[in-house]
Amino acid sequence: MNYFRPDRKLLAAVVVFQLAQSIAALVLPTLNADIVDEGVATANIGYIVSLGGTMLGITMQIVFAVIAVYFTPKVALGVKPLRSSWLGYGSAVGGP
């Protein structure tokens, strides 16, 4: 676990942003179904607008995904010592 110590904060950031993106992606279909069931079926425009605004806010999942994708290579490059100690050779990927 000492291999991850220098990049511990970056690794935590990747996990947090990936988790936030995944949760947001899973909540959106539920909210969409709720709009149809509760808003459209009963012609409740206020409910539709309210939940639509919530859905718009949840689309921030795109920002979370971009942040996670930005930090992932930085963490991956930081584990070269781990790779070389496991494989027994230099840090080159794919061969000795």
All heavy atoms as an XYZ file, in Angstrom:
709
protein
N       0.817     -1.190      0.000
C       0.000      0.000      0.000
C       0.867      1.263      0.000
O       0.364      2.341     -0.243
C      -0.923     -0.047      1.208
C      -2.156      0.752      1.026
S      -3.053      0.184     -0.423
C      -4.517      1.075     -0.225
N       2.149      1.097      0.275
C       3.046      2.252      0.252
C       3.187      2.837     -1.141
O       3.601      3.969     -1.299
C       4.424      1.873      0.798
C       4.379      1.625      2.285
O       3.543      2.181      2.976
N       5.263      0.777      2.770
N       2.865      2.045     -2.158
C       2.979      2.527     -3.521
C       1.986      3.644     -3.807
O       2.220      4.501     -4.641
C       2.747      1.379     -4.509
C       3.771      0.286     -4.392
C       3.439     -0.932     -3.824
C       5.066      0.481     -4.845
C       4.378     -1.943     -3.718
C       6.010     -0.519     -4.738
C       5.661     -1.727     -4.171
O       6.591     -2.710     -4.066
N       0.870      3.625     -3.130
C      -0.177      4.613     -3.371
C      -0.058      5.844     -2.474
O      -0.792      6.796     -2.637
C      -1.563      3.987     -3.179
C      -1.848      2.901     -4.159
C      -1.906      1.587     -3.758
C      -2.044      3.204     -5.496
C      -2.168      0.580     -4.665
C      -2.307      2.205     -6.413
C      -2.363      0.889     -5.997
N       0.854      5.803     -1.524
C       0.968      6.900     -0.560
C       1.181      8.271     -1.212
O       0.498      9.224     -0.864
C       2.081      6.614      0.440
C       2.081      7.574      1.597
C       2.981      7.071      2.693
N       2.652      5.711      3.071
C       1.973      5.375      4.153
N       1.557      6.299      4.958
N       1.714      4.123      4.424
N       2.057      8.414     -2.204
C       2.245      9.748     -2.803
C       1.005     10.240     -3.547
O       0.765     11.436     -3.644
C       3.406      9.567     -3.776
C       4.034      8.273     -3.450
C       3.022      7.450     -2.720
N       0.220      9.337     -4.072
C      -0.950      9.714     -4.861
C      -2.259      9.428     -4.141
O      -3.300      9.291     -4.777
C      -0.929      8.956     -6.198
C       0.286      9.300     -7.027
O       0.601     10.499     -7.099
O       0.903      8.383     -7.575
N      -2.208      9.344     -2.854
C      -3.400      8.999     -2.072
C      -4.535      9.991     -2.293
O      -5.682      9.596     -2.467
C      -3.016      8.930     -0.601
C      -4.015      8.277      0.277
C      -3.515      8.062      1.676
N      -2.625      9.136      2.079
C      -1.769      9.035      3.079
N      -1.700      7.937      3.768
N      -0.995     10.044      3.406
N      -4.226     11.271     -2.335
C      -5.273     12.278     -2.527
C      -5.862     12.204     -3.932
O      -7.072     12.339     -4.112
C      -4.721     13.676     -2.251
C      -4.418     13.913     -0.788
C      -3.872     15.290     -0.559
C      -3.509     15.462      0.910
N      -2.913     16.755      1.173
N      -5.008     11.997     -4.922
C      -5.507     11.860     -6.292
C      -6.377     10.618     -6.437
O      -7.424     10.661     -7.083
C      -4.342     11.789     -7.283
C      -3.605     13.079     -7.566
C      -2.428     12.815     -8.494
C      -4.534     14.101     -8.171
N      -5.955      9.525     -5.831
C      -6.734      8.296     -5.892
C      -8.084      8.486     -5.219
O      -9.119      8.056     -5.745
C      -5.959      7.149     -5.241
C      -6.603      5.778     -5.281
C      -6.819      5.340     -6.717
C      -5.753      4.777     -4.533
N      -8.101      9.160     -4.086
C      -9.371      9.443     -3.402
C     -10.259     10.335     -4.265
O     -11.483     10.120     -4.341
C      -9.106     10.103     -2.055
N      -9.669     11.313     -4.941
C     -10.448     12.195     -5.815
C     -11.071     11.401     -6.959
O     -12.246     11.603     -7.288
C      -9.569     13.321     -6.364
N     -10.316     10.491     -7.554
C     -10.849      9.676     -8.645
C     -12.026      8.843     -8.151
O     -13.072      8.781     -8.793
C      -9.748      8.768     -9.246
C     -10.334      7.708    -10.156
C      -8.732      9.606     -9.993
N     -11.869      8.215     -7.004
C     -12.940      7.374     -6.460
C     -14.179      8.206     -6.151
O     -15.304      7.824     -6.500
C     -12.448      6.613     -5.206
C     -13.596      5.930     -4.484
C     -11.384      5.601     -5.593
N     -14.001      9.355     -5.529
C     -15.141     10.204     -5.163
C     -15.872     10.703     -6.404
O     -17.113     10.639     -6.475
C     -14.677     11.386     -4.282
C     -15.749     12.455     -4.169
C     -14.287     10.884     -2.908
N     -15.146     11.190     -7.388
C     -15.798     11.728     -8.585
C     -16.439     10.627     -9.431
O     -17.497     10.830    -10.011
C     -14.827     12.569     -9.405
C     -14.541     13.901     -8.778
C     -13.268     14.220     -8.350
C     -15.557     14.825     -8.591
C     -13.009     15.442     -7.761
C     -15.297     16.047     -8.008
C     -14.026     16.361     -7.581
N     -15.820      9.452     -9.495
C     -16.444      8.341    -10.218
C     -17.715      7.898     -9.510
O     -18.719      7.590    -10.153
C     -15.483      7.160    -10.332
C     -14.472      7.310    -11.430
C     -15.119      7.302    -12.797
O     -15.426      8.351    -13.355
N     -15.327      6.142    -13.349
N     -17.682      7.858     -8.187
C     -18.868      7.478     -7.413
C     -19.991      8.490     -7.613
O     -21.151      8.113     -7.843
C     -18.515      7.363     -5.928
C     -19.627      6.921     -5.002
C     -20.069      5.500     -5.327
C     -19.178      7.008     -3.561
N     -19.664      9.770     -7.560
C     -20.676     10.815     -7.764
C     -21.268     10.734     -9.161
O     -22.487     10.873     -9.346
C     -20.054     12.195     -7.529
N     -20.437     10.477    -10.156
C     -20.922     10.369    -11.528
C     -21.835      9.160    -11.687
O     -22.882      9.231    -12.322
C     -19.732     10.283    -12.484
C     -20.087     10.363    -13.943
C     -20.369      9.010    -14.569
O     -19.875      7.998    -14.116
N     -21.165      9.008    -15.606
N     -21.472      8.049    -11.083
C     -22.284      6.837    -11.187
C     -23.631      7.002    -10.500
O     -24.667      6.592    -11.037
C     -21.538      5.649    -10.570
O     -20.367      5.387    -11.282
N     -23.630      7.596     -9.325
C     -24.890      7.819     -8.603
C     -25.795      8.744     -9.397
O     -27.000      8.495     -9.536
C     -24.614      8.372     -7.188
C     -23.989      7.277     -6.327
C     -25.887      8.899     -6.544
C     -23.466      7.764     -5.000
N     -25.227      9.812     -9.937
C     -26.034     10.750    -10.723
C     -26.619     10.069    -11.954
O     -27.786     10.287    -12.306
C     -25.188     11.952    -11.134
N     -25.825      9.221    -12.599
C     -26.313      8.523    -13.788
C     -27.433      7.553    -13.445
O     -28.338      7.332    -14.252
C     -25.164      7.783    -14.462
N     -27.410      6.988    -12.257
C     -28.456      6.052    -11.850
C     -29.723      6.748    -11.362
O     -30.808      6.170    -11.419
C     -27.922      5.115    -10.766
C     -26.847      4.133    -11.227
C     -26.249      3.404    -10.039
C     -27.419      3.152    -12.230
N     -29.598      7.971    -10.890
C     -30.761      8.702    -10.382
C     -31.598      9.307    -11.509
O     -32.829      9.401    -11.403
C     -30.299      9.800     -9.389
C     -31.399     10.770     -9.065
C     -29.783      9.162     -8.114
N     -30.962      9.700    -12.594
C     -31.676     10.379    -13.680
C     -32.848      9.580    -14.255
O     -33.934     10.143    -14.423
C     -30.703     10.780    -14.789
C     -29.866     12.018    -14.482
C     -28.851     12.247    -15.588
C     -30.731     13.238    -14.297
N     -32.712      8.294    -14.547
C     -33.870      7.557    -15.069
C     -35.034      7.478    -14.076
O     -36.204      7.519    -14.468
C     -33.326      6.158    -15.362
C     -31.864      6.345    -15.521
C     -31.498      7.484    -14.625
N     -34.720      7.409    -12.798
C     -35.766      7.381    -11.775
C     -36.533      8.700    -11.760
O     -37.766      8.711    -11.671
C     -35.142      7.117    -10.390
O     -34.392      5.911    -10.456
C     -36.192      7.016     -9.318
N     -35.811      9.801    -11.854
C     -36.477     11.104    -11.883
C     -37.311     11.268    -13.151
O     -38.410     11.838    -13.109
C     -35.445     12.227    -11.785
C     -34.739     12.375    -10.440
C     -33.683     13.461    -10.523
C     -35.722     12.658     -9.340
N     -36.809     10.765    -14.258
C     -37.549     10.843    -15.512
C     -38.868     10.062    -15.396
O     -39.926     10.541    -15.822
C     -36.700     10.302    -16.660
C     -37.286     10.623    -18.003
O     -37.992     11.604    -18.164
N     -36.979      9.791    -18.975
N     -38.803      8.874    -14.834
C     -40.017      8.076    -14.644
C     -40.979      8.773    -13.693
O     -42.201      8.744    -13.893
C     -39.645      6.698    -14.103
N     -40.446      9.425    -12.686
C     -41.277     10.159    -11.729
C     -41.981     11.336    -12.396
O     -43.139     11.632    -12.093
C     -40.404     10.637    -10.565
C     -41.167     10.730     -9.267
O     -42.187     10.032     -9.132
O     -40.725     11.501     -8.391
N     -41.289     12.006    -13.300
C     -41.917     13.118    -14.036
C     -43.094     12.599    -14.854
O     -44.172     13.205    -14.863
C     -40.889     13.831    -14.944
C     -39.969     14.707    -14.110
C     -41.590     14.674    -15.997
C     -38.868     15.378    -14.909
N     -42.894     11.472    -15.513
C     -43.971     10.917    -16.337
C     -45.130     10.445    -15.459
O     -46.293     10.748    -15.734
C     -43.444      9.762    -17.220
C     -44.581      9.035    -17.912
C     -42.442     10.294    -18.233
N     -44.815      9.712    -14.397
C     -45.863      9.145    -13.541
C     -46.630     10.201    -12.754
O     -47.850     10.145    -12.656
C     -45.267      8.124    -12.574
C     -44.730      6.897    -13.281
O     -45.112      6.692    -14.450
O     -43.931      6.165    -12.669
N     -45.923     11.134    -12.169
C     -46.558     12.109    -11.283
C     -46.883     13.433    -11.967
O     -47.862     14.081    -11.623
C     -45.659     12.374    -10.066
C     -45.345     11.153     -9.238
C     -46.575     10.597     -8.547
O     -47.485     11.374     -8.183
O     -46.619      9.364     -8.380
N     -46.056     13.843    -12.901
C     -46.254     15.151    -13.518
C     -47.112     15.116    -14.764
O     -48.110     15.815    -14.874
N     -46.721     14.274    -15.706
C     -47.437     14.219    -16.983
C     -48.817     13.583    -16.800
O     -49.814     14.072    -17.336
C     -46.611     13.461    -18.044
C     -47.403     13.284    -19.329
C     -45.303     14.192    -18.310
N     -48.866     12.499    -16.048
C     -50.132     11.786    -15.870
C     -51.185     12.651    -15.186
O     -52.372     12.540    -15.473
C     -49.906     10.507    -15.073
N     -50.762     13.531    -14.301
C     -51.709     14.385    -13.574
C     -51.714     15.822    -14.085
O     -52.379     16.672    -13.503
C     -51.372     14.386    -12.071
O     -50.057     14.892    -11.884
C     -51.475     12.984    -11.490
N     -50.955     16.089    -15.142
C     -50.848     17.432    -15.737
C     -50.387     18.476    -14.722
O     -50.840     19.613    -14.714
C     -52.160     17.847    -16.383
N     -49.452     18.080    -13.888
C     -48.911     18.962    -12.851
C     -47.649     19.632    -13.389
O     -46.537     19.129    -13.251
C     -48.622     18.152    -11.591
C     -48.231     19.014    -10.419
O     -47.965     20.199    -10.561
N     -48.200     18.408     -9.242
N     -47.822     20.796    -14.003
C     -46.712     21.512    -14.638
C     -45.662     21.935    -13.611
O     -44.456     21.862    -13.866
C     -47.230     22.745    -15.415
C     -48.240     22.327    -16.481
C     -46.081     23.526    -16.030
C     -47.670     21.407    -17.533
N     -46.086     22.371    -12.453
C     -45.142     22.786    -11.413
C     -44.218     21.653    -11.002
O     -43.015     21.852    -10.798
N     -44.777     20.458    -10.892
C     -43.983     19.279    -10.529
C     -42.973     18.952    -11.629
O     -41.816     18.638    -11.344
C     -44.912     18.093    -10.277
C     -44.227     16.876     -9.713
C     -43.893     16.817     -8.362
C     -43.914     15.800    -10.516
C     -43.266     15.712     -7.841
C     -43.280     14.685    -10.005
C     -42.963     14.650     -8.665
O     -42.330     13.545     -8.141
N     -43.416     19.050    -12.866
C     -42.539     18.763    -14.005
C     -41.377     19.747    -14.038
O     -40.213     19.359    -14.204
C     -43.331     18.814    -15.331
C     -44.359     17.690    -15.374
C     -42.393     18.727    -16.526
C     -45.332     17.791    -16.525
N     -41.673     21.016    -13.860
C     -40.622     22.039    -13.877
C     -39.664     21.855    -12.703
O     -38.442     21.956    -12.856
C     -41.251     23.450    -13.874
C     -40.199     24.514    -13.644
C     -42.000     23.694    -15.166
N     -40.216     21.546    -11.548
C     -39.387     21.360    -10.358
C     -38.427     20.178    -10.531
O     -37.221     20.296    -10.297
C     -40.276     21.130     -9.141
O     -39.515     20.773     -8.030
N     -38.962     19.035    -10.930
C     -38.115     17.863    -11.105
C     -37.198     18.023    -12.311
O     -36.077     17.508    -12.310
C     -38.978     16.607    -11.253
C     -38.595     15.437    -10.365
C     -38.443     15.852     -8.925
C     -39.579     14.320    -10.495
N     -37.651     18.741    -13.317
C     -36.792     19.021    -14.474
C     -35.583     19.838    -14.067
O     -34.466     19.607    -14.556
N     -35.782     20.802    -13.182
C     -34.655     21.583    -12.672
C     -33.686     20.727    -11.874
O     -32.463     20.892    -11.976
N     -34.236     19.800    -11.107
C     -33.385     18.877    -10.356
C     -32.567     18.013    -11.314
O     -31.368     17.800    -11.107
C     -34.246     17.976     -9.449
O     -34.996     18.799     -8.564
C     -33.398     17.016     -8.652
N     -33.221     17.546    -12.372
C     -32.507     16.736    -13.357
C     -31.407     17.535    -14.042
O     -30.323     17.008    -14.316
C     -33.484     16.195    -14.404
C     -34.370     15.098    -13.889
S     -35.522     14.513    -15.130
C     -34.432     13.608    -16.211
N     -31.687     18.783    -14.306
C     -30.676     19.637    -14.925
C     -29.464     19.777    -14.011
O     -28.316     19.736    -14.474
C     -31.282     21.008    -15.237
C     -30.454     21.947    -16.091
C     -30.152     21.302    -17.436
C     -31.189     23.248    -16.282
N     -29.718     19.918    -12.721
C     -28.615     19.996    -11.765
C     -27.820     18.703    -11.695
O     -26.593     18.716    -11.552
N     -28.515     17.590    -11.817
C     -27.840     16.294    -11.731
C     -27.002     16.023    -12.967
O     -26.066     15.223    -12.924
C     -28.874     15.176    -11.475
C     -29.402     15.317    -10.056
C     -28.269     13.800    -11.657
C     -30.453     14.323     -9.678
N     -27.265     16.697    -14.049
C     -26.438     16.487    -15.237
C     -25.008     16.976    -15.010
O     -24.164     16.844    -15.900
C     -27.021     17.174    -16.488
O     -27.186     18.556    -16.233
C     -28.319     16.540    -16.895
N     -24.747     17.479    -13.832
C     -23.367     17.810    -13.459
C     -22.517     16.550    -13.433
O     -21.306     16.616    -13.277
C     -23.331     18.492    -12.082
C     -23.927     19.880    -12.068
S     -23.013     21.014    -13.107
C     -21.493     21.121    -12.203
N     -23.145     15.380    -13.598
C     -22.388     14.131    -13.660
C     -21.323     14.197    -14.741
O     -20.273     13.579    -14.626
C     -23.319     12.955    -13.910
C     -23.925     12.968    -15.306
C     -24.669     11.711    -15.627
O     -24.311     10.651    -15.135
N     -25.688     11.819    -16.437
N     -21.585     14.966    -15.775
C     -20.617     15.111    -16.860
C     -19.348     15.765    -16.326
O     -18.235     15.353    -16.648
C     -21.220     15.914    -18.028
C     -22.391     15.142    -18.627
C     -20.177     16.239    -19.077
C     -23.250     15.957    -19.564
N     -19.516     16.768    -15.486
C     -18.363     17.444    -14.891
C     -17.599     16.473    -13.996
O     -16.366     16.426    -14.030
C     -18.819     18.685    -14.095
C     -17.659     19.307    -13.349
C     -19.468     19.693    -15.018
N     -18.330     15.665    -13.203
C     -17.671     14.684    -12.340
C     -16.883     13.674    -13.163
O     -15.767     13.292    -12.806
C     -18.685     13.947    -11.467
C     -19.393     14.831    -10.476
C     -20.730     14.627    -10.191
C     -18.735     15.855     -9.830
C     -21.389     15.422     -9.279
C     -19.381     16.663     -8.922
C     -20.713     16.448     -8.638
N     -17.449     13.241    -14.278
C     -16.771     12.271    -15.130
C     -15.504     12.879    -15.733
O     -14.459     12.219    -15.787
C     -17.703     11.797    -16.235
N     -15.576     14.120    -16.162
C     -14.405     14.778    -16.754
C     -13.303     14.930    -15.712
O     -12.125     14.684    -15.999
C     -14.793     16.149    -17.352
C     -13.573     16.980    -17.686
C     -15.666     15.951    -18.585
N     -13.672     15.302    -14.504
C     -12.667     15.448    -13.441
C     -12.012     14.105    -13.141
O     -10.793     14.006    -13.000
C     -13.292     16.062    -12.178
C     -13.686     17.515    -12.447
C     -12.331     15.981    -11.001
C     -14.507     18.152    -11.351
N     -12.824     13.051    -13.062
C     -12.274     11.717    -12.788
C     -11.345     11.269    -13.916
O     -10.277     10.708    -13.662
C     -13.406     10.714    -12.595
N     -11.731     11.529    -15.143
C     -10.892     11.149    -16.289
C      -9.591     11.959    -16.291
O      -8.544     11.458    -16.676
C     -11.669     11.330    -17.609
C     -10.761     11.259    -18.811
C     -12.769     10.286    -17.710
N      -9.642     13.180    -15.816
C      -8.446     14.009    -15.748
C      -7.449     13.446    -14.726
O      -6.242     13.411    -14.975
C      -8.829     15.443    -15.376
C      -7.651     16.349    -15.171
C      -6.957     16.882    -16.254
C      -7.218     16.675    -13.896
C      -5.863     17.702    -16.070
C      -6.128     17.500    -13.700
C      -5.450     18.015    -14.783
O      -4.372     18.820    -14.594
N      -7.933     13.001    -13.574
C      -7.046     12.544    -12.513
C      -6.596     11.090    -12.670
O      -5.557     10.703    -12.146
C      -7.702     12.709    -11.136
C      -7.739     14.130    -10.662
C      -8.937     14.733    -10.326
C      -6.584     14.877    -10.556
C      -8.985     16.037     -9.896
C      -6.614     16.191    -10.120
C      -7.818     16.769     -9.789
N      -7.344     10.262    -13.372
C      -7.016      8.845    -13.483
C      -5.632      8.596    -14.071
O      -4.867      7.796    -13.518
C      -8.107      8.102    -14.287
O      -9.350      8.244    -13.600
C      -7.776      6.635    -14.438
N      -5.240      9.234    -15.178
C      -3.885      8.986    -15.693
C      -2.794      9.433    -14.733
O      -1.733      8.822    -14.678
C      -3.815      9.798    -16.982
C      -5.196     10.159    -17.331
C      -5.994     10.096    -16.080
N      -3.041     10.475    -13.984
C      -2.045     10.935    -13.019
C      -1.807      9.875    -11.954
O      -0.682      9.638    -11.541
C      -2.485     12.250    -12.393
C      -2.523     13.398    -13.382
C      -2.925     14.684    -12.690
C      -3.017     15.834    -13.630
N      -1.801     16.141    -14.357
N      -2.884      9.224    -11.512
C      -2.741      8.149    -10.535
C      -2.058      6.949    -11.176
O      -1.174      6.338    -10.585
C      -4.126      7.747     -9.958
C      -4.007      6.516     -9.086
C      -4.724      8.898     -9.171
N      -2.450      6.623    -12.401
C      -1.870      5.469    -13.086
C      -0.368      5.638    -13.298
O       0.397      4.680    -13.153
C      -2.568      5.247    -14.414
N       0.069      6.828    -13.630
C       1.497      7.065    -13.825
C       2.266      6.997    -12.509
O       3.459      6.726    -12.500
C       1.726      8.420    -14.490
C       1.334      8.484    -15.960
C       1.463      9.912    -16.476
C       2.174      7.536    -16.784
N       1.565      7.233    -11.420
C       2.224      7.203    -10.123
C       2.469      5.805     -9.590
O       3.166      5.642     -8.600
N       1.921      4.783    -10.209
C       2.097      3.422     -9.707
C       3.154      2.649    -10.495
O       3.176      1.439    -10.467
C       0.757      2.636     -9.670
C      -0.192      3.232     -8.672
C       0.135      2.538    -11.034
N       4.058      3.334    -11.177
C       5.152      2.664    -11.893
C       5.976      1.778    -10.963
O       6.305      0.652    -11.325
C       6.054      3.679    -12.574
C       5.491      4.255    -13.828
C       6.538      5.155    -14.459
C       5.872      6.168    -15.353
N       6.813      7.128    -15.878
N       6.332      2.268     -9.759
C       7.094      1.379     -8.863
C       6.324      0.105     -8.521
O       6.919     -0.953     -8.392
C       7.319      2.233     -7.616
C       7.168      3.629     -8.068
C       6.178      3.586     -9.200
N       5.037      0.180     -8.397
C       4.219     -0.989     -8.110
C       4.308     -1.983     -9.260
O       4.534     -3.174     -9.063
C       2.761     -0.567     -7.884
C       1.741     -1.681     -7.728
C       2.004     -2.437     -6.438
C       0.341     -1.116     -7.740
N       4.170     -1.479    -10.463
C       4.216     -2.327    -11.646
C       5.589     -2.995    -11.770
O       5.685     -4.191    -12.025
C       3.901     -1.487    -12.884
C       3.639     -2.283    -14.113
C       3.057     -1.445    -15.233
N       3.770     -0.206    -15.466
C       3.188      0.995    -15.494
N       1.904      1.111    -15.327
N       3.900      2.074    -15.717
N       6.653     -2.243    -11.581
C       7.989     -2.815    -11.739
C       8.303     -3.817    -10.629
O       8.980     -4.810    -10.872
C       9.041     -1.713    -11.783
O       9.066     -0.993    -10.583
N       7.795     -3.608     -9.426
C       8.069     -4.566     -8.354
C       7.274     -5.850     -8.544
O       7.752     -6.931     -8.221
C       7.775     -3.957     -6.984
O       6.390     -3.828     -6.784
N       6.088     -5.764     -9.081
C       5.284     -6.960     -9.330
C       5.846     -7.759    -10.496
O       5.875     -8.970    -10.468
C       3.850     -6.594     -9.634
C       3.004     -6.286     -8.449
C       3.359     -6.363     -7.133
C       1.648     -5.847     -8.469
N       2.327     -5.984     -6.336
C       1.249     -5.654     -7.132
C       0.749     -5.568     -9.466
C      -0.011     -5.229     -6.773
C      -0.509     -5.138     -9.114
C      -0.891     -4.976     -7.783
N       6.225     -7.066    -11.546
C       6.652     -7.744    -12.753
C       8.150     -8.044    -12.783
O       8.603     -8.820    -13.582
C       6.273     -6.901    -13.982
C       4.783     -6.621    -14.132
C       4.534     -5.699    -15.309
C       4.001     -7.909    -14.287
N       8.899     -7.384    -11.919
C      10.320     -7.669    -11.803
C      11.196     -7.012    -12.843
O      12.338     -7.387    -13.028
N      10.673     -6.052    -13.568
C      11.489     -5.325    -14.542
C      11.084     -3.873    -14.560
O      10.227     -3.457    -13.808
C      11.426     -5.953    -15.931
C      10.041     -6.181    -16.489
C       9.315     -5.151    -17.049
C       9.473     -7.451    -16.453
C       8.050     -5.352    -17.556
C       8.204     -7.664    -16.964
C       7.501     -6.616    -17.524
O       6.266     -6.834    -18.016
N      11.687     -3.114    -15.439
C      11.500     -1.671    -15.507
C      10.066     -1.228    -15.672
O       9.147     -2.032    -15.719
N       9.898      0.064    -15.803
C       8.559      0.644    -15.830
C       7.938      0.630    -17.222
O       6.851      1.134    -17.406
C       8.590      2.070    -15.303
O       9.397      2.864    -16.131
N       8.625      0.090    -18.212
C       8.068      0.055    -19.550
C       6.883     -0.899    -19.601
O       6.962     -2.019    -19.112
C       9.130     -0.372    -20.559
N       5.825     -0.451    -20.172
C       4.633     -1.274    -20.280
C       4.789     -2.203    -21.474
O       5.136     -1.775    -22.558
C       3.371     -0.391    -20.449
C       2.142     -1.265    -20.638
C       3.207      0.519    -19.262
N       4.528     -3.473    -21.261
C       4.517     -4.406    -22.377
C       5.801     -5.200    -22.571
O       5.884     -6.017    -23.452
N       6.800     -4.980    -21.754
C       7.997     -5.790    -21.941
C       9.124     -5.362    -21.037
O       9.055     -4.356    -20.362
N      10.201     -6.181    -21.022
C      11.354     -5.889    -20.154
C      12.176     -4.719    -20.588
O      12.171     -4.164    -21.549
C      12.182     -7.171    -20.209
C      11.545     -8.100    -21.145
C      10.290     -7.466    -21.645
